[in-house]
Amino acid sequence: MAARSPDPTQRGRHRIGTRGLDVFRGLIRGIGGGLLATALMTLYRFPLFRAVPPTADFWATYISGGAPEASTGAGLVLHFVYGGVAGGLFGSGFSLLGFRTERTRRFAAIGLSFGYSLVLSVFGTRVIFKHLLDQELDPDEATIFHVGHVIYGLTLGTWLCSREQSGDVYK
């Protein structure tokens, strides 16, 4: 008995449904990774920068109208929102890429997230600081800002390519 060919009207449905689920999973993993990466970036930056986060300046300028120092809490929340959203966007986009091997997937996750973090960092200095906040970072502040974003990117990429379950690493 010959195998019956699938109904042509149903051909793409399974793939699209699975693809949509992969994108949703990538979005959720990316949000989680973005939040973790933002926390690590903030922990790196806080003792070195000795200033309120730039999102506090943004909040004070465009929302509250007060001093940035009075918007530190709102600025931190906004910083985590941005980090989670950026991670979610990267995670959902990354989920659309196909890789032949797990090793290639891991290297791609770390390499692409590193590049993504540099794009975010340059966007922050060139658009957010210069044009929206009318500020310029001095060289030391710019270095800390860029390294913080590299930490974000490497953390995000590592989070997305890690599929280890609790306890599996040391068995």
KEDO-24595 format. One record per residue (C-alpha): residue number from 1; residue in three letters; chain; x, z, y. Coordinates in nm, 4 decimals, padded with zeros to 6 digits. Each point is the difference from the previous one (the first is absolute). Example, Ala and Ser with C-alpha at 12.3 -4.5 7.8 and 13.67 -1.06 7.14 Angstrom:
<nodes>
+-----+--------+--------+----------+----------+----------+
! num ! residu ! chaine !       xx !       zz !       yy !
+-----+--------+--------+----------+----------+----------+
!   1 !    ALA !      A !  01.2300 !  00.7800 ! -00.4500 !
!   2 !    SER !      A !  00.1370 ! -00.0660 !  00.3440 !
+-----+--------+--------+----------+----------+----------+
</nodes>
This chain:
<nodes>
+-----+--------+--------+----------+----------+----------+
! num ! residu ! chaine !       xx !       zz !       yy !
+-----+--------+--------+----------+----------+----------+
!   1 !    MET !      A !  00.0000 !  00.0000 !  00.0000 !
!   2 !    ALA !      A !  00.1443 ! -00.1047 !  00.3331 !
!   3 !    ALA !      A !  00.0403 !  00.2569 !  00.2749 !
!   4 !    ARG !      A ! -00.2586 ! -00.0356 !  00.2690 !
!   5 !    SER !      A !  00.1372 ! -00.0800 !  00.3425 !
!   6 !    PRO !      A ! -00.0937 !  00.2487 !  00.2711 !
!   7 !    ASP !      A ! -00.2911 ! -00.0747 !  00.2283 !
!   8 !    PRO !      A !  00.1470 ! -00.1911 !  00.2991 !
!   9 !    THR !      A ! -00.2139 !  00.2013 !  00.2425 !
!  10 !    GLN !      A !  00.1639 !  00.3224 ! -00.1242 !
!  11 !    ARG !      A !  00.3636 ! -00.1157 ! -00.0033 !
!  12 !    GLY !      A !  00.1260 !  00.1550 !  00.3227 !
!  13 !    ARG !      A ! -00.2208 !  00.3080 ! -00.0026 !
!  14 !    HIS !      A !  00.2103 !  00.2170 ! -00.2251 !
!  15 !    ARG !      A !  00.3193 ! -00.0903 !  00.1832 !
!  16 !    ILE !      A ! -00.1558 !  00.0570 !  00.3417 !
!  17 !    GLY !      A ! -00.1531 !  00.3307 ! -00.1083 !
!  18 !    THR !      A !  00.3296 !  00.1153 ! -00.1480 !
!  19 !    ARG !      A !  00.1888 ! -00.1244 !  00.3047 !
!  20 !    GLY !      A ! -00.2370 !  00.1891 !  00.2295 !
!  21 !    LEU !      A !  00.0532 !  00.3154 ! -00.2022 !
!  22 !    ASP !      A !  00.3782 ! -00.0499 !  00.0195 !
!  23 !    VAL !      A ! -00.0214 ! -00.0367 !  00.3785 !
!  24 !    PHE !      A ! -00.2148 !  00.3137 !  00.0239 !
!  25 !    ARG !      A !  00.2462 !  00.1942 ! -00.2167 !
!  26 !    GLY !      A !  00.2861 ! -00.1320 !  00.2128 !
!  27 !    LEU !      A ! -00.1851 !  00.1109 !  00.3126 !
!  28 !    ILE !      A ! -00.0506 !  00.3525 ! -00.1363 !
!  29 !    ARG !      A !  00.3588 !  00.0278 ! -00.1295 !
!  30 !    GLY !      A !  00.1244 ! -00.1390 !  00.3303 !
!  31 !    ILE !      A ! -00.1983 !  00.2527 !  00.2038 !
!  32 !    GLY !      A !  00.1406 !  00.2834 ! -00.2113 !
!  33 !    GLY !      A !  00.3507 ! -00.1413 !  00.0251 !
!  34 !    GLY !      A ! -00.0403 ! -00.0580 !  00.3737 !
!  35 !    LEU !      A ! -00.1067 !  00.3611 !  00.0552 !
!  36 !    LEU !      A !  00.2922 !  00.1316 ! -00.2053 !
!  37 !    ALA !      A !  00.2402 ! -00.2375 !  00.1750 !
!  38 !    THR !      A ! -00.1326 !  00.1077 !  00.3413 !
!  39 !    ALA !      A !  00.0550 !  00.3643 ! -00.0924 !
!  40 !    LEU !      A !  00.3617 ! -00.0678 ! -00.1021 !
!  41 !    MET !      A !  00.0634 ! -00.2164 !  00.3060 !
!  42 !    THR !      A ! -00.1417 !  00.2752 !  00.2220 !
!  43 !    LEU !      A !  00.2074 !  00.2688 ! -00.1717 !
!  44 !    TYR !      A !  00.3122 ! -00.2097 !  00.0581 !
!  45 !    ARG !      A ! -00.0880 ! -00.0750 !  00.3609 !
!  46 !    PHE !      A ! -00.1267 !  00.3371 !  00.1197 !
!  47 !    PRO !      A !  00.3243 !  00.2026 !  00.0188 !
!  48 !    LEU !      A !  00.1968 ! -00.2976 !  00.1360 !
!  49 !    PHE !      A ! -00.2332 ! -00.1544 !  00.2575 !
!  50 !    ARG !      A ! -00.0993 !  00.3278 !  00.1695 !
!  51 !    ALA !      A ! -00.3066 ! -00.1605 !  00.1562 !
!  52 !    VAL !      A ! -00.3678 ! -00.0447 ! -00.0685 !
!  53 !    PRO !      A ! -00.0758 ! -00.2976 ! -00.2239 !
!  54 !    PRO !      A ! -00.0595 ! -00.3281 !  00.1826 !
!  55 !    THR !      A ! -00.3590 !  00.0092 ! -00.1230 !
!  56 !    ALA !      A ! -00.0490 !  00.3090 !  00.2192 !
!  57 !    ASP !      A !  00.1064 ! -00.2116 !  00.2994 !
!  58 !    PHE !      A ! -00.2398 ! -00.2709 ! -00.1125 !
!  59 !    TRP !      A ! -00.2832 !  00.2527 ! -00.0408 !
!  60 !    ALA !      A !  00.0678 !  00.1536 !  00.3424 !
!  61 !    THR !      A !  00.0244 ! -00.3392 !  00.1712 !
!  62 !    TYR !      A ! -00.3006 ! -00.1733 ! -00.1520 !
!  63 !    ILE !      A ! -00.2376 !  00.2727 ! -00.1224 !
!  64 !    SER !      A !  00.0376 !  00.3483 !  00.1484 !
!  65 !    GLY !      A !  00.1664 ! -00.0797 !  00.3315 !
!  66 !    GLY !      A !  00.1999 !  00.3240 ! -00.0151 !
!  67 !    ALA !      A !  00.3648 !  00.0799 ! -00.0551 !
!  68 !    PRO !      A !  00.1563 ! -00.1174 ! -00.3289 !
!  69 !    GLU !      A !  00.1104 !  00.3582 ! -00.0749 !
!  70 !    ALA !      A ! -00.3674 !  00.1019 ! -00.0045 !
!  71 !    SER !      A ! -00.0753 ! -00.2750 ! -00.2533 !
!  72 !    THR !      A !  00.2569 !  00.0892 ! -00.2663 !
!  73 !    GLY !      A ! -00.2593 !  00.0860 ! -00.2660 !
!  74 !    ALA !      A ! -00.2105 ! -00.3084 !  00.0671 !
!  75 !    GLY !      A !  00.3181 ! -00.2070 !  00.0095 !
!  76 !    LEU !      A !  00.1056 !  00.1269 ! -00.3425 !
!  77 !    VAL !      A ! -00.3422 ! -00.0739 ! -00.1469 !
!  78 !    LEU !      A !  00.0107 ! -00.3488 !  00.1527 !
!  79 !    HIS !      A !  00.3534 ! -00.0466 ! -00.1379 !
!  80 !    PHE !      A ! -00.1231 !  00.0792 ! -00.3525 !
!  81 !    VAL !      A ! -00.3012 ! -00.2279 !  00.0432 !
!  82 !    TYR !      A !  00.2315 ! -00.2855 !  00.1035 !
!  83 !    GLY !      A !  00.2360 !  00.0760 ! -00.2902 !
!  84 !    GLY !      A ! -00.2831 !  00.0086 ! -00.2533 !
!  85 !    VAL !      A ! -00.1562 ! -00.3211 !  00.1305 !
!  86 !    ALA !      A !  00.3371 ! -00.1798 !  00.0075 !
!  87 !    GLY !      A !  00.0697 !  00.1176 ! -00.3553 !
!  88 !    GLY !      A ! -00.3446 ! -00.1132 ! -00.1142 !
!  89 !    LEU !      A !  00.0493 ! -00.3445 !  00.1501 !
!  90 !    PHE !      A !  00.3387 ! -00.0349 ! -00.1649 !
!  91 !    GLY !      A ! -00.1281 !  00.1312 ! -00.3340 !
!  92 !    SER !      A ! -00.2959 ! -00.2363 ! -00.0105 !
!  93 !    GLY !      A !  00.2178 ! -00.2970 !  00.0981 !
!  94 !    PHE !      A !  00.2667 !  00.0946 ! -00.2525 !
!  95 !    SER !      A ! -00.2627 !  00.0186 ! -00.2753 !
!  96 !    LEU !      A ! -00.0698 ! -00.3712 !  00.0495 !
!  97 !    LEU !      A !  00.3553 ! -00.0956 ! -00.0960 !
!  98 !    GLY !      A !  00.0785 ! -00.0838 ! -00.3603 !
!  99 !    PHE !      A !  00.3293 !  00.0927 ! -00.1604 !
! 100 !    ARG !      A !  00.1425 ! -00.1091 ! -00.3334 !
! 101 !    THR !      A !  00.1693 !  00.3278 ! -00.0802 !
! 102 !    GLU !      A ! -00.0402 !  00.3639 !  00.0928 !
! 103 !    ARG !      A !  00.3579 !  00.0026 !  00.1290 !
! 104 !    THR !      A ! -00.0760 ! -00.2866 !  00.2391 !
! 105 !    ARG !      A ! -00.3151 !  00.1809 !  00.1132 !
! 106 !    ARG !      A !  00.1967 !  00.3170 !  00.0769 !
! 107 !    PHE !      A !  00.2721 ! -00.1788 !  00.1961 !
! 108 !    ALA !      A ! -00.2626 ! -00.2009 !  00.1881 !
! 109 !    ALA !      A ! -00.1979 !  00.3122 !  00.0889 !
! 110 !    ILE !      A !  00.3053 !  00.1696 !  00.1471 !
! 111 !    GLY !      A !  00.1404 ! -00.3116 !  00.1679 !
! 112 !    LEU !      A ! -00.3288 ! -00.1162 !  00.1497 !
! 113 !    SER !      A ! -00.0940 !  00.3491 !  00.1178 !
! 114 !    PHE !      A !  00.3427 !  00.0319 !  00.1624 !
! 115 !    GLY !      A ! -00.0613 ! -00.3242 !  00.1908 !
! 116 !    TYR !      A ! -00.3551 !  00.1091 !  00.0833 !
! 117 !    SER !      A !  00.1303 !  00.3265 !  00.1453 !
! 118 !    LEU !      A !  00.2441 ! -00.1880 !  00.2223 !
! 119 !    VAL !      A ! -00.2828 ! -00.2193 !  00.1279 !
! 120 !    LEU !      A ! -00.2062 !  00.3124 !  00.0745 !
! 121 !    SER !      A !  00.2982 !  00.1572 !  00.1756 !
! 122 !    VAL !      A !  00.0718 ! -00.3032 !  00.2165 !
! 123 !    PHE !      A ! -00.3715 ! -00.0269 !  00.0813 !
! 124 !    GLY !      A !  00.0071 !  00.3661 !  00.1054 !
! 125 !    THR !      A !  00.2970 ! -00.0406 !  00.2329 !
! 126 !    ARG !      A ! -00.0879 ! -00.3424 !  00.1404 !
! 127 !    VAL !      A ! -00.3784 !  00.0228 !  00.0291 !
! 128 !    ILE !      A ! -00.1121 !  00.3630 ! -00.0096 !
! 129 !    PHE !      A !  00.2818 !  00.1537 !  00.2013 !
! 130 !    LYS !      A !  00.0798 ! -00.2855 !  00.2379 !
! 131 !    HIS !      A ! -00.3372 ! -00.1519 !  00.0701 !
! 132 !    LEU !      A ! -00.2626 !  00.2638 ! -00.0763 !
! 133 !    LEU !      A !  00.1876 !  00.3156 !  00.1011 !
! 134 !    ASP !      A !  00.2400 ! -00.1564 !  00.2526 !
! 135 !    GLN !      A !  00.2945 !  00.1906 ! -00.1525 !
! 136 !    GLU !      A !  00.3445 ! -00.0892 ! -00.1262 !
! 137 !    LEU !      A !  00.1787 !  00.1949 ! -00.2739 !
! 138 !    ASP !      A !  00.3606 !  00.0953 !  00.0642 !
! 139 !    PRO !      A !  00.2443 ! -00.1132 ! -00.2734 !
! 140 !    ASP !      A ! -00.0003 !  00.3349 ! -00.1851 !
! 141 !    GLU !      A ! -00.3799 !  00.0199 !  00.0003 !
! 142 !    ALA !      A ! -00.0261 ! -00.3633 ! -00.1120 !
! 143 !    THR !      A !  00.2358 !  00.0669 ! -00.2913 !
! 144 !    ILE !      A ! -00.2041 !  00.2998 ! -00.1145 !
! 145 !    PHE !      A ! -00.3224 ! -00.1993 !  00.0436 !
! 146 !    HIS !      A !  00.1280 ! -00.2926 ! -00.2106 !
! 147 !    VAL !      A !  00.1553 !  00.2189 ! -00.2725 !
! 148 !    GLY !      A ! -00.3255 !  00.1961 ! -00.0197 !
! 149 !    HIS !      A ! -00.1872 ! -00.3239 ! -00.0637 !
! 150 !    VAL !      A !  00.2526 ! -00.1015 ! -00.2668 !
! 151 !    ILE !      A ! -00.0693 !  00.3343 ! -00.1699 !
! 152 !    TYR !      A ! -00.3709 ! -00.0852 !  00.0239 !
! 153 !    GLY !      A !  00.0533 ! -00.3416 ! -00.1592 !
! 154 !    LEU !      A !  00.2233 !  00.1169 ! -00.2828 !
! 155 !    THR !      A ! -00.2386 !  00.2841 ! -00.0811 !
! 156 !    LEU !      A ! -00.3006 ! -00.2329 !  00.0033 !
! 157 !    GLY !      A !  00.1716 ! -00.2554 ! -00.2248 !
! 158 !    THR !      A !  00.1186 !  00.2641 ! -00.2428 !
! 159 !    TRP !      A ! -00.3491 !  00.1505 ! -00.0135 !
! 160 !    LEU !      A ! -00.1600 ! -00.3379 ! -00.0702 !
! 161 !    CYS !      A !  00.2413 ! -00.0999 ! -00.2757 !
! 162 !    SER !      A ! -00.0073 !  00.3350 ! -00.1761 !
! 163 !    ARG !      A ! -00.2496 !  00.0171 ! -00.2831 !
! 164 !    GLU !      A !  00.1385 !  00.3068 ! -00.1711 !
! 165 !    GLN !      A ! -00.2500 !  00.2608 ! -00.1058 !
! 166 !    SER !      A !  00.0661 !  00.3673 !  00.0421 !
! 167 !    GLY !      A !  00.2480 !  00.1088 ! -00.2645 !
! 168 !    ASP !      A !  00.0896 ! -00.3531 ! -00.1192 !
! 169 !    VAL !      A !  00.3263 ! -00.0123 !  00.1906 !
! 170 !    TYR !      A !  00.1853 !  00.2617 ! -00.2033 !
! 171 !    LYS !      A ! -00.1280 ! -00.0738 ! -00.3517 !
+-----+--------+--------+----------+----------+----------+
</nodes>
